[in-house]
Amino acid sequence: MSQDQSFHMTPEQFRHCGKLVVDWVADYYQSIASLPVLSQVQPGHIRAQLPAGPPLQGEPFESLLSDLQKVIVPGVTHWQSPNFFAYFPANASGPAILGDLVSSALGVQGMLWATSPACTELETHVLDWLVTMLGLPERFLSSSTGGGVIQDTASSATLCAMLAARERATEYTTNLRGTTGRLVAYTSAHAHSSLEKAAMIAGIGVENLRLIAVDDTFALSVDALRKQVDTDLQDGLVPFFVCGTVGTTSSNAMDPLPAIATLCREHNLWFHVDAAMSGTAALCPEFRHFQRGVEQADSYCFNPHKWMFTNFDCDCFYVADRNALIKTLSILPEYLKNQATESGAVFDYRDWQIPLGRRFRSLKLWFVIRHYGVEGLQFHVRRHVTLAHEFADWVNSDDRFELVAPVPLNLVCFRYRGSDDDNQHLMDRLNQSGDLYLTHTRLKDRFVLRFCVGQTNTERKHVQRAWQRIQEEATKLRSDAN
């Protein structure tokens, strides 16, 4: 072996291989609509095609791309397909992918301002932009008492909010002595499961997370919340945290934020607002009424990686009082001390999150905003909402189907007028066909289909084709029953 052999890619090799990858990605996006949306492979299929052990010697890059196409792609569920209507959008875009590439190339560790000033300052600036873009309260600006930070997911944002609320409620003693078992948190029975995990991790306990009943629109009932808070106070417990949701996971229900905020002020409860997917809709002024009341929130989060064309992971988390968050999460060992931190003139985002390390996520968000502009982002959000409402009209016009929940934005909850087994069978047939991908939930103890419009390249023809396939399978289902 030559002593000067490094095994690294040379700049020339990287340039060559990079072009191959970009071409592969471009070709993938050109053909993605023709691929089965839900992967059709069986468990173990991918691993069975992989060598039992790693290669002793390096392989040509072209071999990697060949196996990527042959082995990996068949095992991918294509979240970027325009025929993907399941769960929630997790959309990407060209500028986001390129921004992520640059972030990976720079490879900075942004735990402190001092470890890469641009990583911190771009993040602060872009999150300030979003306050204006979404019509959020000025108290979330970095120039005020609060500020924003990029978390990986809304789950982490919720955990950080709950931890800060816990410390504020106990005068910052719980980090020192542990929990007493008397703190109680509240959220809708239809809120995201991350609330339960946050209660587990924060030491609150799942039994001390009250899942509050919902009204006929599946939004949190403030009357039920008030009664539960009063009961817990009478029992000698300590209510401390409430999470309201803008667009619940199951049905996209909108919790009554102003009324929740009023109750929180009365009892000095930390008010967190989770707008994971639907927060993006606030880019459009006509949809901002869904977030009315957020101006009284202690914290707020939404996910550009769900509906703002910024690939996973990227959650924007805001607090009205950054000192409460920093005081909760800050630890400063000797090896992290530096002059900039000690000056108090900079943000060290390691103090705003659970892990120490952090990536340069703001680059892809910056790329997306600058590429599309506010008008471009608004155009696509409005188009998706229009398509979802058009789909809902088609459901309403077919007496074999029924709408099960209101359609405020881009999620349609509907069902075939039959048994739960019929609806399960209908969904399975559609998903196994590869033509589209749907998921389900349960509302009022009934199996309900969810149709979510939000992928980057979804157009009317894709929604129209999906409805045609749903109707075709419903016809077969009725024929089989007869």
C-alpha positions in Angstrom: 0.0 0.0 0.0 1.4 3.4 -1.0 2.2 5.6 2.0 0.6 8.6 0.5 -2.7 6.8 -0.2 -5.4 8.6 1.9 -8.6 6.7 0.9 -10.4 10.0 0.9 -12.3 11.3 -2.1 -10.2 13.9 -4.0 -12.0 17.2 -4.9 -12.2 15.9 -8.5 -13.7 12.6 -7.4 -16.2 14.4 -5.1 -17.2 16.7 -8.0 -17.8 13.7 -10.3 -19.7 11.7 -7.7 -21.6 14.7 -6.6 -22.9 15.3 -10.1 -24.0 11.6 -10.3 -25.9 12.0 -7.0 -27.6 15.2 -8.1 -28.6 13.6 -11.4 -29.9 10.6 -9.5 -32.0 12.8 -7.2 -33.4 14.8 -10.2 -34.3 11.6 -12.0 -35.9 10.2 -8.8 -38.2 13.2 -8.5 -39.1 13.0 -12.2 -40.2 9.4 -11.9 -41.5 9.4 -8.3 -45.2 9.7 -9.3 -44.9 6.3 -11.1 -43.5 4.4 -8.1 -45.7 2.5 -5.6 -46.2 5.0 -2.8 -46.2 2.4 0.0 -43.3 0.0 -0.2 -44.4 -3.4 -1.3 -41.6 -5.4 0.2 -42.0 -7.9 3.1 -40.1 -7.8 6.4 -36.5 -8.9 6.0 -36.4 -8.4 2.2 -33.9 -5.5 2.2 -31.5 -7.1 4.6 -31.6 -10.4 2.7 -30.1 -8.6 -0.3 -27.2 -7.0 1.6 -23.8 -8.7 2.2 -23.4 -10.3 5.6 -20.3 -8.3 6.3 -18.8 -5.0 5.3 -16.3 -4.7 2.3 -12.7 -5.0 3.2 -11.7 -2.7 0.3 -13.5 0.3 -0.9 -16.0 -0.1 -3.8 -16.6 2.1 -6.9 -19.1 4.9 -6.2 -21.1 3.7 -9.2 -21.7 0.4 -7.4 -23.2 2.3 -4.5 -25.7 4.1 -6.8 -26.6 0.9 -8.5 -27.4 -0.8 -5.2 -29.3 2.3 -4.1 -31.6 1.9 -7.1 -31.8 -1.9 -7.0 -32.0 -2.7 -3.3 -33.0 0.5 -1.4 -35.6 2.2 -3.5 -38.0 -0.8 -3.5 -37.9 -0.6 0.3 -38.7 3.1 0.4 -42.2 4.4 1.2 -42.1 7.5 -1.0 -43.1 10.4 1.3 -42.3 12.9 -1.5 -44.7 11.3 -3.9 -47.5 13.6 -5.1 -49.7 10.6 -4.4 -48.8 10.5 -0.7 -51.9 11.5 1.4 -51.1 9.6 4.6 -50.2 10.9 8.1 -49.1 14.5 7.4 -46.9 16.0 4.8 -43.1 15.7 5.4 -42.3 17.6 2.3 -38.9 18.5 0.8 -37.9 20.8 -2.0 -34.9 21.5 -4.2 -33.6 24.5 -2.2 -34.0 22.6 1.1 -32.1 19.6 -0.2 -29.3 21.9 -1.5 -29.3 23.8 1.8 -28.9 20.6 3.7 -26.1 19.6 1.4 -24.2 22.8 2.2 -24.9 22.2 5.9 -23.5 18.7 5.7 -20.4 20.0 3.8 -19.7 22.7 6.4 -20.1 20.1 9.2 -20.2 22.7 11.9 -21.0 22.0 15.5 -23.3 24.9 16.6 -23.6 24.3 20.3 -22.1 27.7 21.1 -22.0 31.0 19.3 -18.2 30.8 19.6 -18.1 27.4 17.8 -19.6 28.9 14.6 -21.1 32.4 14.9 -22.9 32.2 11.5 -24.8 29.1 12.7 -26.3 30.9 15.6 -26.9 34.3 14.1 -28.5 33.0 10.9 -30.8 30.9 13.0 -31.8 33.8 15.2 -32.4 36.0 12.2 -34.4 33.5 10.2 -36.6 32.7 13.2 -37.2 36.4 13.6 -38.3 36.6 10.0 -40.8 33.8 10.6 -42.4 35.8 13.5 -43.3 38.4 11.0 -44.2 35.9 8.2 -46.6 34.0 10.5 -48.0 37.0 12.3 -46.7 35.8 15.7 -46.5 38.0 18.7 -43.5 40.4 19.0 -42.6 38.8 22.4 -41.3 35.9 20.4 -38.7 38.1 18.7 -35.0 37.9 19.8 -35.1 41.7 20.4 -37.8 41.1 23.0 -37.7 39.0 26.1 -38.2 35.8 24.2 -36.8 34.3 21.0 -36.8 31.3 18.7 -34.7 28.2 18.2 -34.7 25.3 15.8 -35.4 21.9 17.5 -35.4 18.6 15.7 -39.1 18.0 16.1 -42.2 19.3 17.9 -41.8 16.4 20.4 -38.5 18.0 21.6 -40.1 21.4 21.6 -42.9 20.2 23.8 -40.5 18.5 26.2 -38.5 21.7 26.5 -41.6 23.7 27.2 -42.8 21.2 29.8 -39.4 21.3 31.5 -39.3 25.1 31.6 -42.9 25.1 33.0 -42.0 22.5 35.6 -39.0 24.6 36.8 -41.0 27.8 36.9 -43.8 26.2 38.9 -41.3 24.9 41.5 -39.1 28.0 41.6 -36.3 26.1 39.8 -35.9 23.4 42.5 -37.0 20.3 40.6 -33.7 20.1 38.7 -32.0 20.0 42.1 -34.3 17.7 44.1 -36.5 15.8 41.6 -40.2 15.8 41.3 -42.7 15.5 44.1 -45.5 13.7 42.1 -47.9 16.6 42.6 -47.4 18.5 39.3 -50.3 18.1 36.8 -50.3 18.9 33.1 -53.3 19.1 30.7 -53.9 18.6 27.0 -56.6 17.5 24.6 -57.5 13.8 24.4 -56.7 14.2 20.7 -53.3 15.9 21.2 -50.2 14.4 19.9 -48.7 11.4 21.7 -45.5 13.4 22.3 -47.3 15.0 25.3 -47.3 11.6 27.0 -43.7 11.0 26.3 -42.8 14.5 27.6 -44.6 13.7 30.8 -42.7 10.5 31.1 -39.3 12.1 30.5 -39.9 15.2 32.6 -40.8 13.1 35.6 -44.4 14.3 35.7 -45.8 10.8 35.0 -48.4 9.8 32.5 -51.0 9.5 35.3 -50.5 13.2 36.0 -51.1 14.2 32.4 -54.8 14.9 32.1 -56.3 14.2 28.7 -59.2 16.5 28.5 -62.5 15.6 26.6 -63.2 17.2 23.3 -66.3 18.9 21.8 -68.3 17.9 18.7 -65.6 19.4 16.5 -62.9 17.3 18.3 -61.4 20.5 19.9 -60.5 20.6 23.6 -63.5 21.5 25.8 -62.5 24.4 28.0 -65.4 23.6 30.4 -64.0 20.2 30.9 -60.5 21.6 31.4 -61.7 24.1 34.0 -63.5 21.4 35.9 -60.4 19.2 35.9 -58.1 22.0 37.1 -60.5 22.9 39.9 -60.7 19.2 41.0 -56.9 18.9 41.0 -56.5 22.0 43.1 -59.1 20.7 45.6 -57.1 17.5 45.8 -53.9 19.4 46.7 -52.2 18.9 43.4 -50.3 21.6 41.5 -51.5 22.4 37.9 -48.6 23.9 36.0 -48.9 23.3 32.2 -51.5 23.3 29.4 -50.9 22.4 25.8 -53.3 23.7 23.2 -53.2 22.4 19.6 -53.6 24.2 16.3 -54.6 21.2 14.1 -54.7 18.0 16.1 -53.1 14.9 14.5 -56.2 12.9 14.1 -58.6 15.4 12.7 -56.9 18.8 12.4 -59.2 20.2 15.1 -58.5 23.7 16.3 -58.4 24.1 20.1 -59.9 27.4 21.5 -56.7 29.2 22.3 -58.1 32.4 23.7 -60.3 30.6 26.3 -57.4 28.3 27.2 -55.1 31.3 27.6 -57.6 33.0 29.9 -57.8 30.0 32.2 -54.0 29.7 32.2 -53.6 33.3 33.3 -56.1 32.8 36.1 -54.0 29.9 37.5 -50.5 31.0 36.4 -50.2 27.9 34.1 -47.6 27.7 31.4 -49.5 27.8 28.1 -47.8 25.9 25.2 -49.2 25.9 21.7 -48.4 23.0 19.3 -49.1 24.0 15.7 -46.8 21.3 14.2 -48.4 21.1 10.7 -51.1 23.8 10.6 -48.9 26.6 11.8 -47.5 26.9 8.3 -51.0 28.0 7.2 -50.5 31.2 9.1 -48.2 32.3 6.2 -51.6 33.3 4.7 -53.4 36.1 6.6 -56.8 34.5 5.9 -55.8 31.5 8.0 -54.3 33.3 11.0 -57.6 33.3 12.9 -56.9 29.7 13.8 -54.0 30.9 15.9 -55.8 33.7 17.7 -54.8 33.5 21.3 -51.2 32.6 20.6 -50.2 36.1 21.6 -50.8 35.0 25.2 -48.8 31.8 25.0 -45.6 31.1 26.9 -44.3 28.9 24.1 -45.2 27.9 20.6 -43.9 25.5 17.9 -44.5 24.6 14.3 -42.7 22.3 11.8 -41.4 23.8 8.5 -40.5 20.1 7.8 -44.2 19.3 7.6 -45.7 21.8 5.2 -43.1 24.4 4.4 -41.0 22.5 1.9 -38.0 22.2 4.4 -36.9 18.6 4.6 -36.8 16.8 8.0 -35.8 17.8 10.6 -36.7 21.4 11.4 -39.1 22.5 14.2 -39.3 26.2 15.1 -39.8 26.7 18.8 -40.5 30.1 20.4 -40.7 31.2 24.0 -41.9 34.5 25.4 -39.4 34.4 28.3 -36.1 32.9 27.1 -34.6 33.2 30.6 -37.0 30.6 31.9 -35.9 28.1 29.3 -32.2 28.9 29.6 -32.3 28.7 33.4 -33.9 25.3 33.1 -31.5 23.8 30.6 -28.2 25.5 31.1 -25.1 23.7 32.3 -21.7 25.3 31.8 -18.7 23.0 32.3 -15.2 24.5 32.2 -14.4 23.2 28.7 -17.3 25.2 27.2 -16.5 28.5 28.9 -15.5 31.3 26.5 -15.3 35.0 26.3 -18.4 35.5 24.1 -20.6 33.4 26.4 -19.3 35.3 29.5 -20.1 38.7 27.8 -23.8 37.9 27.7 -24.0 39.4 24.2 -24.7 36.2 22.3 -27.1 33.2 22.3 -25.7 29.8 23.0 -28.4 27.6 21.7 -27.2 24.5 23.6 -29.0 26.2 26.5 -32.3 26.1 24.6 -32.5 22.4 23.9 -31.9 18.9 25.3 -28.7 17.8 23.6 -25.4 19.7 23.6 -24.6 19.4 19.9 -26.6 20.9 17.1 -26.5 21.1 13.3 -26.7 24.1 10.9 -30.4 23.5 10.2 -31.2 27.2 9.5 -29.3 27.0 6.2 -32.0 24.9 4.5 -34.7 27.1 6.0 -33.0 30.2 4.7 -32.6 28.6 1.3 -36.3 27.8 1.2 -37.5 31.2 2.2 -35.2 33.0 -0.2 -36.0 30.7 -3.1 -39.8 30.8 -2.8 -40.3 34.1 -1.1 -43.4 34.7 1.1 -45.6 34.8 -2.0 -44.4 31.5 -3.3 -44.9 29.8 0.0 -48.4 31.3 0.3 -49.3 30.1 -3.2 -48.6 26.5 -2.4 -50.4 26.5 1.0 -53.5 28.1 -0.6 -53.4 25.5 -3.4 -53.2 22.6 -1.0 -56.1 23.9 1.1 -58.2 24.5 -2.1 -57.5 20.9 -3.2 -58.4 19.4 0.1 -61.7 21.4 0.1 -62.4 20.2 -3.4 -61.8 16.6 -2.3 -64.2 17.2 0.6 -66.9 18.4 -1.8 -66.5 15.2 -3.8 -66.9 13.1 -0.7 -70.0 15.0 0.2 -71.5 14.5 -3.3 -71.1 10.7 -3.1 -73.8 9.1 -0.9 -71.5 6.1 -0.3 -69.2 8.3 1.8 -69.5 10.8 4.6 -67.3 13.6 6.1 -66.6 12.9 9.8 -64.9 16.1 10.9 -64.7 19.8 9.8 -62.1 20.6 7.2 -60.4 23.8 8.3 -57.3 23.4 6.2 -55.7 20.5 4.3 -56.9 17.3 6.1 -60.1 15.5 5.2 -61.5 12.9 7.6 -64.1 10.7 5.9 -65.4 7.2 5.8 -67.2 4.7 3.6 -70.8 4.2 4.9 -70.2 0.7 6.1 -68.5 -1.1 9.0 -65.1 -0.5 10.4 -64.0 -3.7 8.6 -65.2 -2.3 5.3 -63.2 0.9 5.8 -60.1 -1.0 6.8 -60.5 -3.2 3.7 -61.0 -0.2 1.5 -57.8 1.4 2.8 -55.8 -1.7 2.6 -56.8 -2.3 -1.1 -55.8 1.3 -2.0 -52.5 1.1 -0.2 -51.6 -2.3 -1.5 -52.2 -1.0 -5.1 -49.4 1.4 -4.8 -51.4 4.1 -6.5 -51.8 6.2 -3.3 -51.2 6.0 0.4 -53.9 6.8 3.1 -53.8 6.3 6.9 -56.6 6.2 9.4 -57.7 7.3 12.9 -60.6 6.7 15.2 -63.2 9.4 15.9 -66.2 8.8 18.1 -65.0 5.2 18.2 -65.3 4.7 14.4 -62.6 3.8 11.9 -62.0 6.9 9.8 -59.9 7.5 6.7 -57.5 10.5 6.6 -56.7 12.3 3.4 -54.0 14.9 3.8 -52.9 17.2 1.0 -49.5 18.8 1.4 -46.8 17.2 -0.6 -44.6 19.6 -2.5 -45.6 18.5 -6.0 -49.2 17.3 -5.4 -51.5 18.8 -8.1 -55.2 18.6 -8.8 -54.6 15.7 -11.2 -53.2 13.6 -8.3 -56.1 14.4 -6.0 -58.5 13.7 -8.8 -56.9 10.4 -9.6 -56.9 9.5 -5.9 -60.6 10.1 -5.6 -61.2 8.1 -8.7 -59.3 5.1 -7.2 -61.2 5.5 -3.9 -64.5 5.4 -5.8 -63.4 2.3 -7.9 -62.4 0.4 -4.8 -65.6 1.4 -3.1 -67.6 0.0 -6.1 -65.7 -3.3 -5.8 -66.3 -3.4 -2.1 -70.1 -3.0 -2.6 -70.1 -5.6 -5.4 -68.2 -8.1 -3.2 -70.7 -7.5 -0.4 -73.6 -8.4 -2.8 
